[in-house]
């Protein structure tokens, strides 16, 4: 079994792994790097691909897939929830970045038509390979991929073993494996204890709102926004909660299929309680009273969140609470580090409160170590989807602590299992 790393090697973004076995080739994810302009993985010949196996819908895993449908139509496998939320994200991606993309909506639609929906722990065949999707705990519908030929390979995609308000965490019973391709996003640090993080976040929201202020929570549309709703509701936040942007449509998808949300009853209650923003008048209403506004984009690179941020920037009673990692150089990172808001090409100092609460859908260092310890016979480990130092650190730990052959691959490298 040959494994080639086309993207996501010593970097976070454009995840793409090609697996060859006998006469079969499958592609694990094919994402995009979202910088000033999109950056794509290494080229692969679509006509030689027997299947694309998509772990989840986030664009750093799905965003380059439509380019494979310009002249060919390979089969793609994903969970139903991944298919539906990928459609939302790709539509928005084409709308915002179409000038830079080598594909259009017609290729995205071809991709969606060729999608076969699969569910967890239901094996299927792709020519010489047996494939199984396993719950990854990252967002609703996300999956790890188990591939079996004469060797067994596990690809974690984005994975977390920590229970959140919406999900129970990953299924880590992967059994024997000859190779593990594992994400390394947080291989250098542990996350704060989840209960304490949730408590401090909700207390901070209450403090601002009860002082007459408004709280903007920039949040990713797919996964994070809905989790924040659940956290606020579960911890007895009684003040108004508003939901804007694509997060509303994602919530509808989550509520339509309870198989992918472990704490469905909580999500349903939070969904009934939240106020949905519709249009300019709705945004005015959300800003007119103390409360919490949850809105994309999570790093303030656009979306309704940027509109709200400009309205709250000069109000010392209000706050912007960032609830995810902020990639260096993004408007969210600049706001956090310098209290400068970048909007409409202009920079302005903000007077509102700015804090970060590091909610995460990725395993931290201890969870990554425990995951690898739990794999019964992993002899080769490939650490990807992290900055270079994180990938090399996880590989070195695997060598020293597990006695495994472990690597932090470079882009374009091929390994034989």
C-alpha positions as CSV (number, residue, x, y, z in Angstrom):
1,X,0.0,0.0,0.0
2,X,1.5,3.4,-1.1
3,X,0.6,6.7,0.5
4,X,1.4,10.0,-1.1
5,X,0.9,13.3,0.8
6,X,-0.4,15.9,-1.7
7,X,-1.2,18.6,0.9
8,X,-1.6,19.1,4.6
9,X,2.0,18.1,5.2
10,X,3.7,20.3,7.8
11,X,0.9,22.8,7.3
12,X,-2.8,23.3,8.3
13,X,-4.9,23.4,5.1
14,X,-5.4,21.7,1.8
15,X,-5.4,18.2,3.3
16,X,-5.0,15.6,0.5
17,X,-3.7,12.1,0.7
18,X,-3.5,9.6,-2.2
19,X,-3.6,5.9,-1.4
20,X,-2.6,3.2,-4.0
21,X,-3.2,-0.5,-3.6
22,X,-2.9,-3.0,-6.4
23,X,-5.0,-1.4,-9.2
24,X,-7.0,0.9,-6.9
25,X,-6.4,4.6,-6.1
26,X,-8.4,6.5,-3.6
27,X,-8.1,10.1,-2.6
28,X,-8.5,11.0,1.1
29,X,-9.8,14.6,1.2
30,X,-8.8,17.4,-1.3
31,X,-8.9,20.7,0.5
32,X,-7.8,24.3,0.0
33,X,-5.5,26.7,1.9
34,X,-7.5,29.8,2.6
35,X,-5.0,32.7,2.4
36,X,-5.3,36.0,0.5
37,X,-6.1,33.7,-2.4
38,X,-6.8,30.0,-2.4
39,X,-3.9,27.6,-2.5
40,X,-4.5,24.0,-3.8
41,X,-2.9,20.6,-3.2
42,X,-0.6,18.9,-5.7
43,X,-2.2,17.7,-8.9
44,X,-3.8,14.3,-9.2
45,X,-5.2,12.8,-12.4
46,X,-9.0,12.5,-11.9
47,X,-9.4,9.8,-14.4
48,X,-7.1,7.5,-12.4
49,X,-9.1,8.0,-9.1
50,X,-11.5,5.2,-8.2
51,X,-13.0,7.1,-5.3
52,X,-12.7,10.3,-3.2
53,X,-13.3,9.7,0.5
54,X,-14.3,12.9,2.3
55,X,-13.9,13.1,6.0
56,X,-15.9,16.3,6.6
57,X,-17.1,19.4,4.9
58,X,-14.7,22.1,6.1
59,X,-13.0,23.7,3.1
60,X,-9.5,22.8,4.2
61,X,-10.6,19.2,3.5
62,X,-13.2,19.7,0.7
63,X,-12.5,22.9,-1.1
64,X,-10.5,21.6,-4.0
65,X,-12.7,18.6,-4.8
66,X,-14.9,20.3,-7.5
67,X,-11.8,20.8,-9.7
68,X,-11.6,17.0,-10.1
69,X,-15.0,17.2,-11.9
70,X,-14.1,19.4,-14.8
71,X,-13.6,16.6,-17.3
72,X,-14.2,13.4,-15.2
73,X,-16.8,12.3,-12.6
74,X,-15.2,10.1,-9.9
75,X,-17.3,8.6,-7.2
76,X,-17.2,10.4,-3.9
77,X,-18.2,8.9,-0.5
78,X,-19.2,11.0,2.5
79,X,-21.8,10.9,5.3
80,X,-25.1,12.6,4.5
81,X,-24.4,15.5,6.9
82,X,-21.0,16.1,5.3
83,X,-22.6,16.2,1.8
84,X,-25.2,18.7,2.8
85,X,-22.9,21.0,4.7
86,X,-20.2,20.8,2.0
87,X,-22.8,22.1,-0.4
88,X,-23.3,25.2,1.8
89,X,-19.6,25.8,2.2
90,X,-18.7,25.3,-1.4
91,X,-21.5,27.5,-2.6
92,X,-20.3,30.3,-0.4
93,X,-16.7,29.6,-1.4
94,X,-17.5,30.0,-5.1
95,X,-19.5,33.1,-4.4
96,X,-16.7,34.8,-2.5
97,X,-13.6,33.5,-4.3
98,X,-14.8,32.5,-7.8
99,X,-12.3,34.8,-9.5
100,X,-9.5,32.7,-8.1
101,X,-11.0,29.2,-8.6
102,X,-10.5,26.8,-11.5
103,X,-14.0,25.5,-11.2
104,X,-17.6,26.9,-11.1
105,X,-20.9,25.9,-9.6
106,X,-21.5,23.3,-12.4
107,X,-18.5,21.2,-11.2
108,X,-19.7,21.4,-7.6
109,X,-23.1,20.2,-8.7
110,X,-21.5,17.3,-10.6
111,X,-19.5,16.4,-7.4
112,X,-22.7,16.3,-5.3
113,X,-24.5,14.2,-7.9
114,X,-21.7,11.6,-7.7
115,X,-21.8,11.4,-3.9
116,X,-22.7,8.2,-2.3
117,X,-23.9,8.7,1.3
118,X,-22.4,6.3,3.8
119,X,-22.8,5.9,7.6
120,X,-20.5,5.0,10.4
121,X,-19.4,1.4,10.8
122,X,-20.9,0.2,7.6
123,X,-18.1,-1.2,5.4
124,X,-18.1,-0.9,1.7
125,X,-15.8,-1.8,-1.2
126,X,-13.8,0.3,-3.6
127,X,-12.4,-2.2,-6.0
128,X,-9.5,-3.9,-4.1
129,X,-10.1,-2.0,-0.9
130,X,-12.6,-2.3,2.0
131,X,-13.4,1.1,3.5
132,X,-15.2,2.0,6.7
133,X,-16.1,5.4,8.1
134,X,-15.8,5.9,11.9
135,X,-17.1,8.8,13.9
136,X,-14.4,11.5,14.4
137,X,-16.2,13.7,16.9
138,X,-15.0,16.9,15.2
139,X,-18.3,18.2,13.8
140,X,-21.6,16.4,13.1
141,X,-21.0,14.0,10.2
142,X,-17.2,14.0,10.4
143,X,-15.4,10.7,10.0
144,X,-12.2,8.9,10.3
145,X,-11.4,6.5,7.5
146,X,-10.3,2.9,7.9
147,X,-8.9,1.3,4.7
148,X,-8.1,-2.4,4.4
149,X,-6.2,-4.2,1.7
150,X,-3.4,-6.6,2.7
151,X,-2.5,-3.8,5.2
152,X,-4.8,-1.6,7.3
153,X,-4.6,2.2,7.3
154,X,-6.3,4.7,9.6
155,X,-6.8,8.3,8.5
156,X,-8.1,10.4,11.4
157,X,-9.0,13.6,9.4
158,X,-9.8,16.2,12.1
159,X,-10.5,14.3,15.3
160,X,-11.3,15.0,18.9
161,X,-11.9,12.6,21.7
162,X,-13.3,15.3,24.1
163,X,-17.0,15.4,24.8
164,X,-18.6,18.7,23.9
165,X,-22.2,19.9,24.5
166,X,-23.2,18.7,21.1
167,X,-21.0,15.6,20.4
168,X,-19.6,12.7,22.5
169,X,-16.2,12.7,20.9
170,X,-14.5,10.3,18.5
171,X,-14.9,6.5,18.3
172,X,-11.4,5.4,19.1
173,X,-11.9,1.7,18.6
174,X,-9.9,1.3,15.4
175,X,-8.3,-2.0,16.3
176,X,-5.1,-3.2,14.6
177,X,-3.5,-0.8,12.1
178,X,-0.3,-1.0,10.0
179,X,-0.4,2.7,9.5
180,X,-2.0,5.7,11.1
181,X,-2.2,9.2,9.4
182,X,-3.0,11.5,12.3
183,X,-3.7,15.2,12.6
184,X,-1.2,17.3,14.6
185,X,-2.9,20.6,14.9
186,X,-2.5,20.8,18.7
187,X,0.4,18.4,19.2
188,X,2.3,21.0,21.2
189,X,-0.4,22.0,23.7
190,X,-3.3,20.7,25.8
191,X,-6.6,22.4,25.7
192,X,-8.1,24.1,28.8
193,X,-10.5,21.8,30.8
194,X,-13.8,22.0,28.9
195,X,-16.2,22.5,31.8
196,X,-14.1,25.4,33.1
197,X,-13.8,26.9,29.6
198,X,-17.6,26.8,29.2
199,X,-18.2,28.3,32.6
200,X,-15.8,31.2,32.2
201,X,-17.2,31.9,28.7
202,X,-20.9,32.1,29.8
203,X,-19.9,34.1,32.9
204,X,-18.1,36.6,30.7
205,X,-21.2,36.9,28.4
206,X,-23.5,37.4,31.4
207,X,-21.2,40.1,32.8
208,X,-21.2,42.1,29.5
209,X,-24.9,41.8,28.9
210,X,-26.0,42.6,32.4
211,X,-23.9,45.7,32.2
212,X,-25.9,46.8,29.2
213,X,-23.5,45.6,26.5
214,X,-23.8,43.3,23.5
215,X,-21.5,40.4,22.8
216,X,-20.4,39.4,19.3
217,X,-19.2,35.8,19.0
218,X,-17.6,35.3,15.6
219,X,-18.0,31.6,14.9
220,X,-17.6,29.1,12.1
221,X,-20.9,28.4,10.4
222,X,-20.5,24.6,10.5
223,X,-20.1,23.2,14.0
224,X,-18.8,26.0,16.2
225,X,-21.8,28.4,16.0
226,X,-24.2,25.6,17.0
227,X,-22.0,24.4,19.8
228,X,-21.9,27.9,21.3
229,X,-25.7,28.0,21.2
230,X,-25.8,24.8,23.2
231,X,-23.2,25.9,25.7
232,X,-25.2,29.1,26.4
233,X,-28.5,27.3,26.7
234,X,-27.1,24.4,28.9
235,X,-25.5,26.9,31.3
236,X,-28.7,28.9,31.9
237,X,-28.0,32.0,29.9
238,X,-31.4,33.8,30.0
239,X,-30.7,36.8,27.8
240,X,-31.3,37.1,24.0
241,X,-29.2,34.9,21.7
242,X,-29.2,35.8,18.0
243,X,-27.9,33.6,15.2
244,X,-27.0,35.0,11.8
245,X,-25.5,33.9,8.4
246,X,-24.9,30.4,7.1
247,X,-25.0,29.1,10.7
248,X,-28.8,29.2,10.5
249,X,-29.0,26.9,7.5
250,X,-26.4,24.6,9.1
251,X,-28.6,24.4,12.2
252,X,-31.5,23.3,10.1
253,X,-29.5,20.5,8.6
254,X,-28.4,19.3,12.1
255,X,-32.0,19.3,13.3
256,X,-33.2,17.3,10.2
257,X,-31.0,14.3,11.0
258,X,-30.5,13.4,14.7
259,X,-28.2,10.5,13.9
260,X,-25.2,13.0,13.7
261,X,-25.9,15.0,16.9
262,X,-25.3,13.0,20.1
263,X,-27.0,15.6,22.3
264,X,-29.8,16.2,19.9
265,X,-32.4,17.2,22.6
266,X,-30.1,20.1,23.8
267,X,-29.5,21.3,20.3
268,X,-33.3,21.2,19.6
269,X,-34.1,23.2,22.7
270,X,-31.3,25.7,22.0
271,X,-32.5,26.0,18.4
272,X,-36.1,26.8,19.5
273,X,-34.8,29.4,21.8
274,X,-32.4,31.2,19.5
275,X,-33.5,34.3,17.5
276,X,-32.7,34.0,13.8
277,X,-31.5,37.2,12.1
278,X,-33.1,37.9,8.7
279,X,-31.7,40.7,6.6
280,X,-30.7,44.2,7.5
281,X,-33.7,44.9,9.7
282,X,-32.9,41.7,11.7
283,X,-29.4,42.9,12.2
284,X,-30.6,46.2,13.5
285,X,-32.9,44.4,16.0
286,X,-30.0,42.2,17.2
287,X,-27.9,45.3,17.9
288,X,-30.7,47.2,19.6
289,X,-30.6,45.4,22.9
290,X,-28.2,43.6,25.3
291,X,-27.6,40.0,24.2
292,X,-25.3,37.6,22.4
293,X,-24.9,37.6,18.6
294,X,-23.4,34.4,17.1
295,X,-22.3,35.0,13.5
296,X,-19.7,33.9,10.9
297,X,-17.0,34.4,9.9
298,X,-15.0,32.9,12.8
299,X,-11.8,34.8,12.0
300,X,-13.6,38.0,11.0
301,X,-12.5,37.6,7.4
302,X,-16.0,38.7,6.2
303,X,-19.6,37.7,6.7
304,X,-22.1,39.4,9.0
305,X,-19.7,39.2,11.9
306,X,-17.6,42.0,10.4
307,X,-20.7,44.2,10.1
308,X,-21.5,43.6,13.8
309,X,-17.9,44.2,14.8
310,X,-17.8,47.6,13.2
311,X,-21.0,48.6,15.2
312,X,-19.6,47.4,18.5
313,X,-16.0,48.5,18.2
314,X,-16.5,51.9,19.9
315,X,-18.7,50.7,22.7
316,X,-16.7,50.0,25.9
317,X,-19.6,48.2,27.4
318,X,-19.8,45.6,24.6
319,X,-17.4,42.8,23.7
320,X,-16.1,40.6,20.9
321,X,-15.4,37.1,22.1
322,X,-13.4,34.9,19.7
323,X,-14.1,31.2,20.2
324,X,-11.6,29.5,18.0
325,X,-8.0,29.5,16.9
326,X,-7.1,32.7,14.9
327,X,-4.6,32.0,12.1
328,X,-1.8,34.6,12.2
329,X,-2.4,37.5,9.9
330,X,-6.2,37.2,9.9
331,X,-8.4,40.1,11.1
332,X,-9.3,38.0,14.1
333,X,-5.7,37.6,15.1
334,X,-5.0,41.3,14.6
335,X,-8.0,42.2,16.8
336,X,-6.8,39.8,19.5
337,X,-3.2,40.9,19.5
338,X,-3.4,44.6,18.8
339,X,-7.1,45.5,19.4
340,X,-7.2,46.7,15.8
341,X,-10.2,45.9,13.6
342,X,-9.7,45.7,9.9
343,X,-12.8,46.4,7.9
344,X,-13.4,47.8,4.4
345,X,-9.6,48.2,4.0
346,X,-9.3,50.4,7.0
347,X,-7.8,49.9,10.5
348,X,-9.4,51.2,13.6
349,X,-8.6,50.8,17.3
350,X,-11.5,49.2,19.2
351,X,-12.8,50.3,22.6
352,X,-14.9,47.2,23.2
353,X,-13.7,44.3,25.3
354,X,-11.8,41.6,23.3
355,X,-11.1,38.1,24.6
356,X,-10.5,34.6,23.3
357,X,-12.0,31.4,24.5
358,X,-10.2,28.5,22.9
359,X,-13.0,26.1,22.1
360,X,-11.7,23.4,19.7
361,X,-12.9,20.5,17.6
362,X,-9.3,19.1,17.5
363,X,-7.6,16.8,19.9
364,X,-5.0,18.4,22.2
365,X,-1.6,16.9,22.9
366,X,-2.7,14.4,25.6
367,X,-5.7,13.2,23.5
368,X,-3.4,12.7,20.5
369,X,-1.0,10.6,22.6
370,X,-3.8,8.6,24.1
371,X,-5.3,8.0,20.7
372,X,-2.1,6.5,19.4
373,X,-1.5,4.4,22.5
374,X,-5.0,3.0,21.9
375,X,-4.2,1.8,18.4
376,X,-3.3,-1.9,18.9
377,X,-0.3,-2.5,16.6
378,X,0.4,0.7,14.7
379,X,3.9,0.3,13.3
380,X,4.0,3.4,11.0
381,X,2.6,6.8,12.0
382,X,2.4,9.9,9.8
383,X,1.8,13.2,11.5
384,X,0.2,15.8,9.3
385,X,-2.3,18.8,9.5
386,X,-0.1,20.9,11.8
387,X,2.6,23.4,11.7
388,X,6.0,21.9,11.0
389,X,7.0,21.9,14.7
390,X,3.8,20.2,15.8
391,X,4.1,17.5,13.2
392,X,7.7,16.7,14.0
393,X,7.0,16.8,17.7
394,X,4.2,14.2,17.4
395,X,6.4,12.0,15.2
396,X,9.3,12.2,17.7
397,X,7.0,11.3,20.6
398,X,5.7,8.3,18.7
399,X,9.2,7.1,18.1
400,X,10.4,7.6,21.6
401,X,7.3,6.5,23.5
402,X,5.7,3.9,21.3
403,X,8.7,2.5,19.4
404,X,6.9,3.2,16.1
405,X,8.3,4.2,12.8
406,X,7.0,7.8,12.7
407,X,7.3,10.6,10.1
408,X,6.3,14.2,9.6
409,X,6.0,13.9,5.8
410,X,6.9,16.6,3.3
411,X,4.5,17.5,0.6
412,X,4.9,15.1,-2.3
413,X,6.6,12.4,-0.3
414,X,5.4,8.8,-0.9
415,X,5.7,6.0,1.7
416,X,5.1,2.2,1.4
417,X,3.2,0.4,4.2
